[in-house]
Amino acid sequence: MAGNRIKVMIVDDSAVVRQVMTGVLESDPGIDLIGAAADPIFAYERMKSHWPDVILLDVEMPRMDGITFLKKLMQERPTPVVICSTLTEAGAATTIEALSAGAVSIITKPKIGLKQFMSESAQEVISAIRNAARVNIKRLAARSVAVPVAAKNNADVMLKAPTARANAMTQTTEHIVAIGTSTGGTQALQTVLSALPAVTPGIVIVQHMPPQFTAAFAARLNSVCQIEVREARDNDRVVPGTALIAPGGKHMMLHRSGAQYHVEIKEGPPVNRHCPSVDVLFRSTAKCAGRNALGIIMTGMGDDGARGLREMRDAGAHTLAQDEATCVVFGMPKEAIRLEAAVRVVPLESIPNLILSAR
């Protein structure tokens, strides 16, 4: 990036959004706004002479919709894209399609009160753009969420760390797979889950994603997988052949009753700036599943899940980290490796077989 400034192009048919976003981005000395266009066709012509590092893209636009434009970009010149989408259940499926097509993350916007919302969310927008500028473009193209908040709590705000006594009580015949991921995880999870046969260990997943999007994401995965994939509900049993995805905006914890496992969906403060948090899921899995669990940390920005994976390893679980070469962002796995939380570091394509060997 020339001059170490991130070059950004805004593509949105709303004049209000373009105006507010322009003000937000121009206020940051590390960002160079190179243009704002009302639709992808105008944007593409302008980009030919001055290509951006990151594109801030709306989904519903005239002449060419954002999904079509995104797919065109990923085929011709892969570029990090942040989706700026209206937060509605009707639009969630389309936004998930955008993530599956290669978009890096989502910024949600309301239908009313837009100016106030965008002004108050300036740091969220800037953070999303900075994160997008650091992704592995090659992996992003090959594969063709929640945003940080102020406080950084650890998993103690939701549950206490596992103890030696708790670890000793975890033996059962049922195996559990716990997966945590963030940026790039929508594509990575599809790669892993779609490769699994109908009979697999029960799987619990935290993917950093805003509320109202996780149900659509789970439904999309369910349509391409042999296993059942759905958004988790409170007290759902974790059973073989099923993957439960934590709902956006709530933490998911694993519990055990006798020989059976179920999940608790609970309100709570962000942990490692995320809700749901991978650390919360991994800690709960360490406490109640111990050596009968497999923990997997995959592509993502930051360090959420690294300490929880270490707790899983200390409790006797087998643990994996996705390798750098196949990550879109090597933040979360890198931190887990630094903490010696991962027993093995493996490429994405190896993970399905390792899940099956956990049976």
DRENVEX-878830 format. One record per residue (C-alpha): residue number from 1; residue in three letters; x, y, z negated. Coordinates in pm, whole numbers, plus 50000, padded with zeros to 5 digits. Layout:
REM residues N
<rec k="NUM" r="Ala" x="X" y="Y" z="Z"/>
...
REM end
This chain:
REM residues 359
<rec k="1" r="Met" x="50000" y="50000" z="50000"/>
<rec k="2" r="Ala" x="50152" y="50326" z="50115"/>
<rec k="3" r="Gly" x="50256" y="50549" z="49828"/>
<rec k="4" r="Asn" x="50120" y="50285" z="49585"/>
<rec k="5" r="Arg" x="49774" y="50438" z="49623"/>
<rec k="6" r="Ile" x="49484" y="50205" z="49700"/>
<rec k="7" r="Lys" x="49316" y="50301" z="50029"/>
<rec k="8" r="Val" x="48938" y="50256" z="50002"/>
<rec k="9" r="Met" x="48653" y="50269" z="50254"/>
<rec k="10" r="Ile" x="48290" y="50310" z="50136"/>
<rec k="11" r="Val" x="48024" y="50147" z="50355"/>
<rec k="12" r="Asp" x="47671" y="50225" z="50234"/>
<rec k="13" r="Asp" x="47364" y="50362" z="50413"/>
<rec k="14" r="Ser" x="47261" y="50568" z="50107"/>
<rec k="15" r="Ala" x="47388" y="50926" z="50127"/>
<rec k="16" r="Val" x="47349" y="50953" z="49749"/>
<rec k="17" r="Val" x="47569" y="50648" z="49688"/>
<rec k="18" r="Arg" x="47832" y="50775" z="49930"/>
<rec k="19" r="Gln" x="47831" y="51115" z="49760"/>
<rec k="20" r="Val" x="47854" y="50980" z="49405"/>
<rec k="21" r="Met" x="48110" y="50714" z="49494"/>
<rec k="22" r="Thr" x="48322" y="50973" z="49671"/>
<rec k="23" r="Gly" x="48333" y="51182" z="49356"/>
<rec k="24" r="Val" x="48419" y="50879" z="49142"/>
<rec k="25" r="Leu" x="48702" y="50757" z="49364"/>
<rec k="26" r="Glu" x="48851" y="51100" z="49432"/>
<rec k="27" r="Ser" x="48881" y="51154" z="49055"/>
<rec k="28" r="Asp" x="49136" y="50873" z="49031"/>
<rec k="29" r="Pro" x="49493" y="50965" z="49137"/>
<rec k="30" r="Gly" x="49567" y="50602" z="49219"/>
<rec k="31" r="Ile" x="49296" y="50579" z="49484"/>
<rec k="32" r="Asp" x="49299" y="50725" z="49834"/>
<rec k="33" r="Leu" x="48947" y="50744" z="49978"/>
<rec k="34" r="Ile" x="49003" y="50718" z="50352"/>
<rec k="35" r="Gly" x="48638" y="50738" z="50455"/>
<rec k="36" r="Ala" x="48269" y="50675" z="50388"/>
<rec k="37" r="Ala" x="48038" y="50536" z="50656"/>
<rec k="38" r="Ala" x="47663" y="50481" z="50676"/>
<rec k="39" r="Asp" x="47690" y="50138" z="50841"/>
<rec k="40" r="Pro" x="47953" y="49875" z="50929"/>
<rec k="41" r="Ile" x="47972" y="49970" z="51297"/>
<rec k="42" r="Phe" x="48075" y="50328" z="51216"/>
<rec k="43" r="Ala" x="48309" y="50197" z="50948"/>
<rec k="44" r="Tyr" x="48481" y="49947" z="51176"/>
<rec k="45" r="Glu" x="48558" y="50213" z="51437"/>
<rec k="46" r="Arg" x="48715" y="50437" z="51173"/>
<rec k="47" r="Met" x="48908" y="50151" z="51019"/>
<rec k="48" r="Lys" x="49082" y="50067" z="51346"/>
<rec k="49" r="Ser" x="49308" y="50368" z="51305"/>
<rec k="50" r="His" x="49343" y="50362" z="50924"/>
<rec k="51" r="Trp" x="49281" y="50022" z="50764"/>
<rec k="52" r="Pro" x="49177" y="50019" z="50395"/>
<rec k="53" r="Asp" x="49319" y="49804" z="50117"/>
<rec k="54" r="Val" x="48970" y="49758" z="49967"/>
<rec k="55" r="Ile" x="48619" y="49802" z="50108"/>
<rec k="56" r="Leu" x="48323" y="49898" z="49888"/>
<rec k="57" r="Leu" x="48030" y="49741" z="50075"/>
<rec k="58" r="Asp" x="47652" y="49755" z="50052"/>
<rec k="59" r="Val" x="47452" y="49451" z="50164"/>
<rec k="60" r="Glu" x="47135" y="49586" z="50327"/>
<rec k="61" r="Met" x="47217" y="49835" z="50603"/>
<rec k="62" r="Pro" x="47090" y="49925" z="50953"/>
<rec k="63" r="Arg" x="47242" y="49793" z="51277"/>
<rec k="64" r="Met" x="47461" y="49539" z="51096"/>
<rec k="65" r="Asp" x="47405" y="49395" z="50748"/>
<rec k="66" r="Gly" x="47687" y="49364" z="50495"/>
<rec k="67" r="Ile" x="47704" y="48983" z="50510"/>
<rec k="68" r="Thr" x="47757" y="48979" z="50886"/>
<rec k="69" r="Phe" x="48024" y="49249" z="50854"/>
<rec k="70" r="Leu" x="48196" y="49061" z="50572"/>
<rec k="71" r="Lys" x="48214" y="48740" z="50775"/>
<rec k="72" r="Lys" x="48352" y="48935" z="51070"/>
<rec k="73" r="Leu" x="48623" y="49084" z="50849"/>
<rec k="74" r="Met" x="48724" y="48748" z="50704"/>
<rec k="75" r="Gln" x="48759" y="48600" z="51051"/>
<rec k="76" r="Glu" x="48942" y="48890" z="51213"/>
<rec k="77" r="Arg" x="49133" y="49070" z="50936"/>
<rec k="78" r="Pro" x="49075" y="48948" z="50580"/>
<rec k="79" r="Thr" x="49039" y="49242" z="50344"/>
<rec k="80" r="Pro" x="48931" y="49256" z="49976"/>
<rec k="81" r="Val" x="48563" y="49353" z="49956"/>
<rec k="82" r="Val" x="48371" y="49467" z="49649"/>
<rec k="83" r="Ile" x="47995" y="49431" z="49694"/>
<rec k="84" r="Cys" x="47784" y="49721" z="49568"/>
<rec k="85" r="Ser" x="47437" y="49570" z="49542"/>
<rec k="86" r="Thr" x="47099" y="49653" z="49389"/>
<rec k="87" r="Leu" x="47045" y="49437" z="49082"/>
<rec k="88" r="Thr" x="46729" y="49243" z="49165"/>
<rec k="89" r="Glu" x="46650" y="48874" z="49159"/>
<rec k="90" r="Ala" x="46541" y="48898" z="49522"/>
<rec k="91" r="Gly" x="46880" y="49036" z="49621"/>
<rec k="92" r="Ala" x="47082" y="48799" z="49405"/>
<rec k="93" r="Ala" x="47084" y="48514" z="49659"/>
<rec k="94" r="Thr" x="47215" y="48746" z="49929"/>
<rec k="95" r="Thr" x="47486" y="48876" z="49700"/>
<rec k="96" r="Ile" x="47590" y="48522" z="49613"/>
<rec k="97" r="Glu" x="47613" y="48452" z="49986"/>
<rec k="98" r="Ala" x="47849" y="48750" z="50008"/>
<rec k="99" r="Leu" x="48069" y="48607" z="49732"/>
<rec k="100" r="Ser" x="48073" y="48271" z="49909"/>
<rec k="101" r="Ala" x="48174" y="48447" z="50230"/>
<rec k="102" r="Gly" x="48479" y="48598" z="50061"/>
<rec k="103" r="Ala" x="48376" y="48907" z="49862"/>
<rec k="104" r="Val" x="48587" y="48956" z="49550"/>
<rec k="105" r="Ser" x="48333" y="49088" z="49299"/>
<rec k="106" r="Ile" x="47999" y="49260" z="49244"/>
<rec k="107" r="Ile" x="47907" y="49607" z="49125"/>
<rec k="108" r="Thr" x="47536" y="49632" z="49052"/>
<rec k="109" r="Lys" x="47335" y="49948" z="49108"/>
<rec k="110" r="Pro" x="46974" y="50031" z="49012"/>
<rec k="111" r="Lys" x="46703" y="50149" z="49250"/>
<rec k="112" r="Ile" x="46633" y="50455" z="49032"/>
<rec k="113" r="Gly" x="46859" y="50677" z="48824"/>
<rec k="114" r="Leu" x="47142" y="50610" z="49067"/>
<rec k="115" r="Lys" x="47343" y="50928" z="49014"/>
<rec k="116" r="Gln" x="47349" y="50891" z="48638"/>
<rec k="117" r="Phe" x="47425" y="50519" z="48657"/>
<rec k="118" r="Met" x="47716" y="50555" z="48898"/>
<rec k="119" r="Ser" x="47862" y="50847" z="48705"/>
<rec k="120" r="Glu" x="47847" y="50650" z="48380"/>
<rec k="121" r="Ser" x="47996" y="50344" z="48552"/>
<rec k="122" r="Ala" x="48294" y="50523" z="48707"/>
<rec k="123" r="Gln" x="48550" y="50317" z="48517"/>
<rec k="124" r="Glu" x="48372" y="49996" z="48615"/>
<rec k="125" r="Val" x="48396" y="50091" z="48983"/>
<rec k="126" r="Ile" x="48762" y="50189" z="48960"/>
<rec k="127" r="Ser" x="48849" y="49872" z="48767"/>
<rec k="128" r="Ala" x="48677" y="49654" z="49029"/>
<rec k="129" r="Ile" x="48870" y="49826" z="49308"/>
<rec k="130" r="Arg" x="49203" y="49789" z="49130"/>
<rec k="131" r="Asn" x="49138" y="49421" z="49065"/>
<rec k="132" r="Ala" x="49037" y="49366" z="49428"/>
<rec k="133" r="Ala" x="49357" y="49528" z="49552"/>
<rec k="134" r="Arg" x="49560" y="49261" z="49369"/>
<rec k="135" r="Val" x="49395" y="48949" z="49511"/>
<rec k="136" r="Asn" x="49579" y="48688" z="49717"/>
<rec k="137" r="Ile" x="49454" y="48772" z="50067"/>
<rec k="138" r="Lys" x="49562" y="48440" z="50218"/>
<rec k="139" r="Arg" x="49362" y="48241" z="49964"/>
<rec k="140" r="Leu" x="49067" y="48477" z="49997"/>
<rec k="141" r="Ala" x="49054" y="48415" z="50371"/>
<rec k="142" r="Ala" x="49104" y="48042" z="50329"/>
<rec k="143" r="Arg" x="48808" y="48017" z="50094"/>
<rec k="144" r="Ser" x="48575" y="48206" z="50342"/>
<rec k="145" r="Val" x="48175" y="48916" z="48833"/>
<rec k="146" r="Ala" x="48131" y="49056" z="48487"/>
<rec k="147" r="Val" x="48316" y="49377" z="48465"/>
<rec k="148" r="Pro" x="48535" y="49466" z="48168"/>
<rec k="149" r="Val" x="48391" y="49671" z="47883"/>
<rec k="150" r="Ala" x="48574" y="49876" z="47623"/>
<rec k="151" r="Ala" x="48629" y="49632" z="47334"/>
<rec k="152" r="Lys" x="48835" y="49314" z="47361"/>
<rec k="153" r="Asn" x="48709" y="49068" z="47101"/>
<rec k="154" r="Asn" x="48833" y="48713" z="47067"/>
<rec k="155" r="Ala" x="48624" y="48399" z="47023"/>
<rec k="156" r="Asp" x="48612" y="48450" z="46644"/>
<rec k="157" r="Val" x="48311" y="48679" z="46692"/>
<rec k="158" r="Met" x="48108" y="48378" z="46812"/>
<rec k="159" r="Leu" x="48252" y="48076" z="46625"/>
<rec k="160" r="Lys" x="48544" y="47979" z="46405"/>
<rec k="161" r="Ala" x="48852" y="47809" z="46544"/>
<rec k="162" r="Pro" x="48856" y="47427" z="46541"/>
<rec k="163" r="Thr" x="49005" y="47254" z="46236"/>
<rec k="164" r="Ala" x="49196" y="46928" z="46204"/>
<rec k="165" r="Arg" x="48895" y="46774" z="46026"/>
<rec k="166" r="Ala" x="48663" y="46877" z="46309"/>
<rec k="167" r="Asn" x="48900" y="46730" z="46565"/>
<rec k="168" r="Ala" x="48905" y="46396" z="46382"/>
<rec k="169" r="Met" x="48525" y="46366" z="46407"/>
<rec k="170" r="Thr" x="48495" y="46401" z="46783"/>
<rec k="171" r="Gln" x="48520" y="46040" z="46902"/>
<rec k="172" r="Thr" x="48235" y="45920" z="47124"/>
<rec k="173" r="Thr" x="48209" y="45738" z="47455"/>
<rec k="174" r="Glu" x="48070" y="46033" z="47650"/>
<rec k="175" r="His" x="48313" y="46255" z="47841"/>
<rec k="176" r="Ile" x="48272" y="46628" z="47901"/>
<rec k="177" r="Val" x="48431" y="46855" z="48161"/>
<rec k="178" r="Ala" x="48456" y="47228" z="48077"/>
<rec k="179" r="Ile" x="48552" y="47469" z="48355"/>
<rec k="180" r="Gly" x="48632" y="47840" z="48333"/>
<rec k="181" r="Thr" x="48689" y="48077" z="48624"/>
<rec k="182" r="Ser" x="48645" y="48437" z="48741"/>
<rec k="183" r="Thr" x="48759" y="48623" z="49054"/>
<rec k="184" r="Gly" x="48764" y="48378" z="49344"/>
<rec k="185" r="Gly" x="48573" y="48124" z="49138"/>
<rec k="186" r="Thr" x="48256" y="48121" z="49346"/>
<rec k="187" r="Gln" x="48443" y="47968" z="49639"/>
<rec k="188" r="Ala" x="48668" y="47752" z="49419"/>
<rec k="189" r="Leu" x="48373" y="47601" z="49232"/>
<rec k="190" r="Gln" x="48200" y="47516" z="49558"/>
<rec k="191" r="Thr" x="48515" y="47340" z="49677"/>
<rec k="192" r="Val" x="48533" y="47134" z="49357"/>
<rec k="193" r="Leu" x="48168" y="47057" z="49290"/>
<rec k="194" r="Ser" x="48073" y="46977" z="49650"/>
<rec k="195" r="Ala" x="48347" y="46711" z="49658"/>
<rec k="196" r="Leu" x="48203" y="46521" z="49360"/>
<rec k="197" r="Pro" x="47977" y="46215" z="49398"/>
<rec k="198" r="Ala" x="47636" y="46199" z="49234"/>
<rec k="199" r="Val" x="47770" y="46019" z="48925"/>
<rec k="200" r="Thr" x="48025" y="46231" z="48738"/>
<rec k="201" r="Pro" x="48090" y="46330" z="48376"/>
<rec k="202" r="Gly" x="47868" y="46609" z="48246"/>
<rec k="203" r="Ile" x="48012" y="46950" z="48339"/>
<rec k="204" r="Val" x="47977" y="47289" z="48167"/>
<rec k="205" r="Ile" x="48095" y="47601" z="48347"/>
<rec k="206" r="Val" x="48160" y="47966" z="48275"/>
<rec k="207" r="Gln" x="48193" y="48182" z="48586"/>
<rec k="208" r="His" x="48224" y="48553" z="48511"/>
<rec k="209" r="Met" x="47917" y="48700" z="48678"/>
<rec k="210" r="Pro" x="47654" y="48964" z="48592"/>
<rec k="211" r="Pro" x="47304" y="48873" z="48466"/>
<rec k="212" r="Gln" x="47044" y="48772" z="48730"/>
<rec k="213" r="Phe" x="47312" y="48640" z="48965"/>
<rec k="214" r="Thr" x="47404" y="48312" z="48796"/>
<rec k="215" r="Ala" x="47068" y="48146" z="48872"/>
<rec k="216" r="Ala" x="47105" y="48222" z="49243"/>
<rec k="217" r="Phe" x="47467" y="48109" z="49234"/>
<rec k="218" r="Ala" x="47373" y="47780" z="49071"/>
<rec k="219" r="Ala" x="47092" y="47726" z="49322"/>
<rec k="220" r="Arg" x="47332" y="47783" z="49610"/>
<rec k="221" r="Leu" x="47579" y="47529" z="49470"/>
<rec k="222" r="Asn" x="47297" y="47283" z="49407"/>
<rec k="223" r="Ser" x="47202" y="47300" z="49776"/>
<rec k="224" r="Val" x="47548" y="47184" z="49887"/>
<rec k="225" r="Cys" x="47635" y="46936" z="49610"/>
<rec k="226" r="Gln" x="47543" y="46575" z="49539"/>
<rec k="227" r="Ile" x="47537" y="46648" z="49165"/>
<rec k="228" r="Glu" x="47266" y="46866" z="49013"/>
<rec k="229" r="Val" x="47387" y="47223" z="48951"/>
<rec k="230" r="Arg" x="47172" y="47475" z="48764"/>
<rec k="231" r="Glu" x="47182" y="47769" z="48528"/>
<rec k="232" r="Ala" x="47195" y="47645" z="48170"/>
<rec k="233" r="Arg" x="46904" y="47686" z="47931"/>
<rec k="234" r="Asp" x="46930" y="47682" z="47553"/>
<rec k="235" r="Asn" x="46948" y="47328" z="47414"/>
<rec k="236" r="Asp" x="46996" y="47165" z="47756"/>
<rec k="237" r="Arg" x="47158" y="46823" z="47731"/>
<rec k="238" r="Val" x="47488" y="46777" z="47907"/>
<rec k="239" r="Val" x="47444" y="46458" z="48105"/>
<rec k="240" r="Pro" x="47642" y="46276" z="48375"/>
<rec k="241" r="Gly" x="47576" y="46398" z="48727"/>
<rec k="242" r="Thr" x="47484" y="46750" z="48613"/>
<rec k="243" r="Ala" x="47675" y="47080" z="48600"/>
<rec k="244" r="Leu" x="47540" y="47359" z="48379"/>
<rec k="245" r="Ile" x="47647" y="47719" z="48454"/>
<rec k="246" r="Ala" x="47637" y="47974" z="48172"/>
<rec k="247" r="Pro" x="47382" y="48250" z="48239"/>
<rec k="248" r="Gly" x="47529" y="48594" z="48300"/>
<rec k="249" r="Gly" x="47522" y="48820" z="47995"/>
<rec k="250" r="Lys" x="47508" y="48534" z="47739"/>
<rec k="251" r="His" x="47763" y="48303" z="47584"/>
<rec k="252" r="Met" x="47740" y="47927" z="47623"/>
<rec k="253" r="Met" x="47867" y="47690" z="47353"/>
<rec k="254" r="Leu" x="47885" y="47312" z="47347"/>
<rec k="255" r="His" x="47733" y="47125" z="47052"/>
<rec k="256" r="Arg" x="47708" y="46760" z="46958"/>
<rec k="257" r="Ser" x="47421" y="46573" z="46796"/>
<rec k="258" r="Gly" x="47512" y="46212" z="46729"/>
<rec k="259" r="Ala" x="47661" y="46081" z="47054"/>
<rec k="260" r="Gln" x="47487" y="46343" z="47267"/>
<rec k="261" r="Tyr" x="47604" y="46685" z="47378"/>
<rec k="262" r="His" x="47391" y="46989" z="47442"/>
<rec k="263" r="Val" x="47453" y="47360" z="47500"/>
<rec k="264" r="Glu" x="47355" y="47663" z="47297"/>
<rec k="265" r="Ile" x="47288" y="47983" z="47492"/>
<rec k="266" r="Lys" x="47340" y="48278" z="47262"/>
<rec k="267" r="Glu" x="47350" y="48657" z="47269"/>
<rec k="268" r="Gly" x="47676" y="48806" z="47147"/>
<rec k="269" r="Pro" x="47941" y="49071" z="47202"/>
<rec k="270" r="Pro" x="48182" y="49037" z="47493"/>
<rec k="271" r="Val" x="48486" y="48819" z="47425"/>
<rec k="272" r="Asn" x="48800" y="48910" z="47619"/>
<rec k="273" r="Arg" x="48572" y="49173" z="47774"/>
<rec k="274" r="His" x="48341" y="48908" z="47919"/>
<rec k="275" r="Cys" x="47999" y="48765" z="47843"/>
<rec k="276" r="Pro" x="47984" y="48475" z="47907"/>
<rec k="277" r="Ser" x="48339" y="48405" z="47793"/>
<rec k="278" r="Val" x="48551" y="48105" z="47888"/>
<rec k="279" r="Asp" x="48726" y="48115" z="47548"/>
<rec k="280" r="Val" x="48392" y="48072" z="47370"/>
<rec k="281" r="Leu" x="48302" y="47768" z="47580"/>
<rec k="282" r="Phe" x="48649" y="47613" z="47549"/>
<rec k="283" r="Arg" x="48668" y="47666" z="47172"/>
<rec k="284" r="Ser" x="48329" y="47505" z="47120"/>
<rec k="285" r="Thr" x="48435" y="47214" z="47341"/>
<rec k="286" r="Ala" x="48755" y="47171" z="47141"/>
<rec k="287" r="Lys" x="48554" y="47160" z="46818"/>
<rec k="288" r="Cys" x="48290" y="46906" z="46918"/>
<rec k="289" r="Ala" x="48439" y="46703" z="47204"/>
<rec k="290" r="Gly" x="48814" y="46701" z="47133"/>
<rec k="291" r="Arg" x="48994" y="46419" z="47314"/>
<rec k="292" r="Asn" x="48680" y="46325" z="47508"/>
<rec k="293" r="Ala" x="48695" y="46651" z="47703"/>
<rec k="294" r="Leu" x="48873" y="46773" z="48014"/>
<rec k="295" r="Gly" x="48939" y="47147" z="48027"/>
<rec k="296" r="Ile" x="49004" y="47321" z="48358"/>
<rec k="297" r="Ile" x="49099" y="47686" z="48405"/>
<rec k="298" r="Met" x="49084" y="47819" z="48759"/>
<rec k="299" r="Thr" x="49136" y="48138" z="48959"/>
<rec k="300" r="Gly" x="49058" y="48464" z="48781"/>
<rec k="301" r="Met" x="49176" y="48803" z="48664"/>
<rec k="302" r="Gly" x="49291" y="48854" z="48304"/>
<rec k="303" r="Asp" x="49343" y="48598" z="48028"/>
<rec k="304" r="Asp" x="48997" y="48476" z="47924"/>
<rec k="305" r="Gly" x="49009" y="48102" z="47857"/>
<rec k="306" r="Ala" x="49385" y="48070" z="47806"/>
<rec k="307" r="Arg" x="49369" y="48053" z="47426"/>
<rec k="308" r="Gly" x="49059" y="47834" z="47436"/>
<rec k="309" r="Leu" x="49234" y="47590" z="47667"/>
<rec k="310" r="Arg" x="49524" y="47576" z="47422"/>
<rec k="311" r="Glu" x="49277" y="47492" z="47145"/>
<rec k="312" r="Met" x="49135" y="47215" z="47363"/>
<rec k="313" r="Arg" x="49483" y="47073" z="47420"/>
<rec k="314" r="Asp" x="49559" y="47090" z="47047"/>
<rec k="315" r="Ala" x="49234" y="46900" z="46984"/>
<rec k="316" r="Gly" x="49352" y="46616" z="47210"/>
<rec k="317" r="Ala" x="49175" y="46713" z="47533"/>
<rec k="318" r="His" x="49338" y="46674" z="47872"/>
<rec k="319" r="Thr" x="49384" y="47019" z="48029"/>
<rec k="320" r="Leu" x="49446" y="47147" z="48381"/>
<rec k="321" r="Ala" x="49534" y="47483" z="48536"/>
<rec k="322" r="Gln" x="49490" y="47565" z="48903"/>
<rec k="323" r="Asp" x="49823" y="47640" z="49071"/>
<rec k="324" r="Glu" x="49925" y="47981" z="49202"/>
<rec k="325" r="Ala" x="49932" y="47878" z="49567"/>
<rec k="326" r="Thr" x="49559" y="47797" z="49574"/>
<rec k="327" r="Cys" x="49435" y="48078" z="49346"/>
<rec k="328" r="Val" x="49280" y="48397" z="49478"/>
<rec k="329" r="Val" x="49402" y="48560" z="49155"/>
<rec k="330" r="Phe" x="49657" y="48380" z="48936"/>
<rec k="331" r="Gly" x="49579" y="48570" z="48614"/>
<rec k="332" r="Met" x="49386" y="48327" z="48393"/>
<rec k="333" r="Pro" x="49580" y="48012" z="48491"/>
<rec k="334" r="Lys" x="49911" y="48197" z="48460"/>
<rec k="335" r="Glu" x="49832" y="48300" z="48102"/>
<rec k="336" r="Ala" x="49721" y="47947" z="48017"/>
<rec k="337" r="Ile" x="50048" y="47810" z="48154"/>
<rec k="338" r="Arg" x="50243" y="48069" z="47953"/>
<rec k="339" r="Leu" x="50072" y="47946" z="47636"/>
<rec k="340" r="Glu" x="50149" y="47584" z="47731"/>
<rec k="341" r="Ala" x="49776" y="47521" z="47727"/>
<rec k="342" r="Ala" x="49772" y="47317" z="48048"/>
<rec k="343" r="Val" x="49897" y="46959" z="48049"/>
<rec k="344" r="Arg" x="49913" y="46975" z="48429"/>
<rec k="345" r="Val" x="49920" y="47249" z="48694"/>
<rec k="346" r="Val" x="49746" y="47129" z="49009"/>
<rec k="347" r="Pro" x="49619" y="47256" z="49345"/>
<rec k="348" r="Leu" x="49247" y="47320" z="49380"/>
<rec k="349" r="Glu" x="49196" y="47025" z="49613"/>
<rec k="350" r="Ser" x="49322" y="46780" z="49347"/>
<rec k="351" r="Ile" x="49072" y="46882" z="49082"/>
<rec k="352" r="Pro" x="48770" y="46670" z="49195"/>
<rec k="353" r="Asn" x="48966" y="46342" z="49170"/>
<rec k="354" r="Leu" x="49099" y="46442" z="48827"/>
<rec k="355" r="Ile" x="48743" y="46508" z="48710"/>
<rec k="356" r="Leu" x="48639" y="46162" z="48826"/>
<rec k="357" r="Ser" x="48932" y="46001" z="48646"/>
<rec k="358" r="Ala" x="48797" y="46151" z="48322"/>
<rec k="359" r="Arg" x="48500" y="45911" z="48329"/>
REM end
